[in-house]
């Protein structure tokens, strides 16, 4: 297929005077793409937990004009052809099972589109409430046979969203959008959405950046000083990512994403616990590159990772294989 014939499913875009010619600092571009991958995967897994059982890549194409990352609508062919799947026996088997059973009728594209829709609604609701976390909702309004819920903000403004959005908003980690919001500036704002729908899109402006991004990683202070090197800890948090190459996972705890590594074995055996609330048991590691126990941000060498929410039937099927 020629490039000009390629169609696209969804996108992440930065626009404004600072990207008029499509240029973006390499470090900022890396942050944006990492954040795009994290956000999209999180919502894909919310739509279908079976995706957690395969290690797939998400292809993007970068275009100029504004800085634009595009997901091709051939994503299903890309993944099922093996171009985006890790080649371990376990993952290949899981992918084949998905192709033959779970997504025979639904299709990968449908899951991706639903994920983009959910992303947009959660961003809109977060912007509406001006906070990434609201514990209590009052005076809710319902319409369309209770498929939509209306939520008031502190200004008395009412926003109707699909009722599913409310639960997604409650579950969403506070820092999930941090990487894609990090590079927003007065002359560089962000938009995400479906390529074929003018209605399914959401923006984060410079005035809204602080709602989605907290500069917790760039502090010179010791992060979580109560976590002392060598001590055994049991922490409750949320697994945010997994990297088979480095054999590590991200664990959101007290507004910080900690790098965690299994004491033994591969994180592949922990894939069932990714992107969920978990209890992690392990030892604190603060060894820095100079061999001193002074690393500002602790790591966890874990021996146990225990899922806090029930395992769905489909996930049990993959776990037992």
C-alpha positions in Angstrom: 0.0 0.0 0.0 1.3 3.4 -0.9 1.7 6.0 1.9 -0.9 8.2 0.3 -3.4 5.3 0.3 -2.9 4.5 4.0 -5.8 5.4 6.3 -5.5 6.1 9.9 -7.6 5.1 13.0 -6.5 7.6 15.7 -4.0 10.2 16.5 -2.1 12.3 19.0 -1.4 15.8 17.9 0.5 18.9 19.2 -0.2 22.2 17.5 0.6 25.8 17.8 3.4 28.2 16.9 6.1 26.0 18.4 5.3 23.1 16.0 4.1 24.9 12.9 6.7 23.1 10.8 6.3 19.8 12.5 9.5 19.9 14.6 9.7 18.8 18.2 12.7 18.3 20.5 13.8 14.7 20.5 13.4 14.3 24.3 10.0 15.9 24.2 8.9 13.7 21.3 10.1 10.6 23.2 8.1 11.6 26.2 5.0 12.2 24.0 5.3 8.8 22.3 5.9 7.0 25.6 2.9 8.7 27.1 0.8 7.9 24.0 1.7 4.3 24.3 0.9 4.2 28.1 -2.4 5.9 27.8 -3.6 3.9 24.8 -2.6 0.6 26.3 -4.3 1.4 29.6 -7.6 2.0 27.9 -7.2 -0.9 25.5 -6.8 -3.2 28.6 -9.9 -1.6 30.1 -11.9 -2.5 27.0 -10.5 -6.0 26.8 -8.3 -7.6 29.5 -7.2 -10.3 27.0 -4.8 -7.8 25.4 -2.7 -8.0 28.6 -1.7 -11.6 27.6 0.2 -10.6 24.5 3.2 -8.4 24.2 2.3 -6.3 21.1 3.8 -3.1 19.6 1.7 -0.1 18.6 2.9 1.3 15.3 2.7 5.1 14.7 3.7 7.3 11.8 4.9 10.8 12.5 3.8 13.6 10.2 4.7 17.3 10.0 2.4 20.3 9.8 1.6 20.0 13.4 3.4 17.3 15.3 1.2 14.3 14.6 1.4 10.7 15.7 -1.0 8.4 13.7 -2.2 4.9 14.4 -2.8 3.0 11.0 -6.2 1.4 10.5 -4.3 -1.7 9.5 -3.4 -2.2 13.2 -5.2 -5.6 13.2 -3.1 -6.9 10.3 0.0 -5.5 11.8 -0.5 -7.4 15.1 -1.8 -10.7 13.7 0.9 -10.9 11.1 3.4 -11.0 14.0 5.0 -7.6 13.2 3.9 -6.3 16.6 4.0 -9.4 18.7 6.9 -10.8 20.8 8.1 -14.1 19.6 8.1 -16.2 22.8 6.0 -19.4 22.6 3.6 -18.3 25.3 2.8 -14.9 23.7 2.5 -16.4 20.2 0.0 -19.0 21.5 -2.0 -16.3 23.3 -2.1 -14.1 20.3 -3.3 -17.0 18.1 -6.1 -17.8 20.6 -7.1 -14.1 20.6 -7.2 -14.1 16.8 -9.3 -17.3 16.6 -11.7 -16.7 19.4 -11.8 -13.5 21.4 -11.7 -11.0 18.5 -13.1 -13.0 15.6 -16.3 -11.0 15.7 -15.2 -7.8 17.4 -11.9 -7.0 15.8 -8.8 -5.2 17.0 -9.9 -1.9 15.3 -13.1 -1.9 17.3 -11.2 -2.2 20.5 -8.8 0.5 19.5 -11.7 2.8 18.6 -13.4 2.2 21.9 -10.2 3.0 23.7 -9.8 6.3 21.9 -13.4 7.2 22.7 -12.9 6.4 26.4 -9.6 8.4 26.4 -11.4 11.5 25.0 -14.3 11.2 27.4 -12.0 10.9 30.5 -10.0 13.9 29.3 -13.2 15.9 28.9 -14.5 14.9 32.3 -11.2 15.6 33.9 -11.0 19.1 32.3 -14.7 19.7 33.3 -14.0 18.8 37.0 -10.5 20.5 36.9 -9.1 17.6 38.9 -7.9 14.0 38.1 -9.5 12.7 41.2 -12.9 13.4 42.7 -14.0 11.0 45.4 -17.7 11.9 45.7 -20.2 12.8 43.1 -23.5 14.5 44.0 -26.7 15.6 42.2 -26.0 13.3 39.2 -28.4 13.6 36.3 -29.3 10.7 34.0 -30.7 10.6 30.5 -31.1 8.3 27.5 -32.3 5.3 29.5 -29.6 5.9 32.1 -26.8 5.4 29.5 -25.5 8.9 30.1 -24.8 10.7 33.4 -24.6 14.4 33.9 -22.0 15.7 36.3 -21.8 19.2 37.8 -18.5 20.9 38.4 -17.7 23.6 41.0 -18.9 26.3 38.6 -22.4 24.7 38.4 -21.7 23.6 34.8 -23.2 20.3 33.7 -21.5 17.8 31.4 -23.1 14.6 30.2 -20.8 11.6 29.5 -21.4 7.9 28.8 -22.1 6.3 32.2 -19.0 4.0 31.6 -16.8 7.2 31.7 -17.5 7.8 35.4 -16.1 4.4 36.4 -13.1 4.8 34.1 -12.4 8.2 35.6 -12.5 6.8 39.1 -10.1 4.0 38.3 -7.7 6.1 36.2 -4.3 6.6 37.8 -3.7 10.3 38.6 -0.4 10.4 36.6 -1.6 8.4 33.5 -1.7 11.5 31.2 1.4 13.1 32.7 3.8 12.2 29.9 1.5 13.5 27.0 0.7 16.6 29.0 4.3 17.3 30.0 5.3 19.0 26.8 2.3 21.3 26.5 3.2 25.0 26.6 1.5 28.3 25.9 2.3 27.9 22.2 2.0 24.1 22.0 -1.3 22.4 22.9 -2.5 18.8 22.5 -5.3 17.0 20.8 -6.2 13.3 20.7 -9.0 11.5 18.9 -10.3 9.3 16.1 -9.2 10.3 12.6 -12.6 9.7 11.0 -14.8 11.5 13.6 -14.9 15.2 14.3 -16.8 14.4 17.5 -14.4 11.9 19.1 -11.6 14.2 20.1 -10.3 16.0 23.2 -7.9 18.8 23.8 -5.6 19.7 26.7 -4.7 23.4 26.7 -1.9 25.1 28.5 -4.3 26.4 31.2 -5.4 22.8 31.8 -1.9 21.3 31.9 -1.6 21.3 35.6 -4.7 19.2 35.9 -3.0 16.3 34.0 0.6 16.8 34.8 2.5 17.0 38.1 6.2 17.7 38.0 6.9 15.0 40.7 9.8 13.3 38.8 12.1 16.3 38.4 12.6 17.1 42.1 16.1 17.0 43.7 14.6 15.8 47.0 14.7 12.2 48.1 11.6 10.5 46.9 9.7 8.5 49.5 12.5 8.8 52.2 10.6 6.4 54.4 11.5 3.6 52.0 15.0 2.7 53.4 17.5 0.7 51.4 17.5 -3.0 52.3 14.2 -2.9 54.2 11.4 -5.3 53.3 8.2 -3.5 52.3 4.6 -4.3 51.3 3.1 -1.6 49.2 -0.4 -1.2 47.7 -0.5 0.6 44.3 -1.1 0.3 40.6 1.0 -1.4 37.9 1.5 1.1 35.1 3.7 -0.7 32.6 5.9 -3.7 31.8 9.1 -3.9 29.9 10.2 -7.5 29.0 13.6 -6.2 27.6 14.6 -4.6 30.9 12.6 -7.2 32.9 11.0 -4.4 34.9 7.5 -3.0 35.6 6.2 0.4 36.7 4.4 0.6 40.0 2.4 3.8 40.9 2.7 4.4 44.7 2.1 7.6 46.5 2.1 9.6 43.3 5.4 8.2 42.1 6.0 5.5 39.5 8.6 3.1 41.0 10.7 0.8 38.8 10.3 -2.7 40.1 12.2 -5.9 39.2 11.4 -9.5 40.1 13.9 -11.1 42.4 13.7 -14.2 40.2 12.3 -15.0 36.8 10.7 -12.9 34.1 7.9 -10.3 34.3 6.1 -12.3 31.7 4.8 -14.4 34.6 3.3 -11.3 36.1 1.5 -10.0 32.9 -1.9 -11.0 34.5 -1.3 -8.3 37.1 -0.4 -5.4 34.8 -2.5 -2.3 34.8 -4.4 -3.1 37.9 -4.3 -2.4 41.6 -1.8 -4.7 43.3 0.1 -5.5 46.5 3.8 -5.7 45.9 6.2 -7.4 48.4 9.9 -6.9 48.1 13.1 -5.2 49.2 13.9 -1.5 48.7 17.0 -0.8 46.5 18.7 2.6 46.6 22.0 1.6 45.1 23.2 4.4 42.8 25.6 4.2 39.8 28.6 5.0 42.1 27.9 2.1 44.3 26.5 4.1 47.2 23.1 3.7 48.8 22.0 7.2 47.9 19.7 6.8 44.9 17.0 9.5 45.3 14.3 7.4 43.8 13.9 3.9 45.3 13.5 0.7 43.3 11.8 -2.4 44.5 13.2 -5.9 44.0 10.0 -7.9 44.5 9.3 -11.4 45.4 5.5 -11.2 45.1 3.0 -9.2 43.1 -0.6 -9.9 44.2 -3.6 -8.6 42.2 -6.2 -6.9 44.4 -9.2 -7.2 42.0 -10.9 -10.5 40.9 -9.4 -12.3 37.9 -11.9 -12.5 35.0 -12.7 -15.9 33.4 -10.8 -15.0 30.2 -7.7 -14.0 32.2 -7.8 -17.3 34.1 -7.8 -19.2 30.8 -4.6 -17.5 29.7 -3.0 -17.8 33.2 -3.4 -21.6 33.2 -1.9 -22.2 29.8 
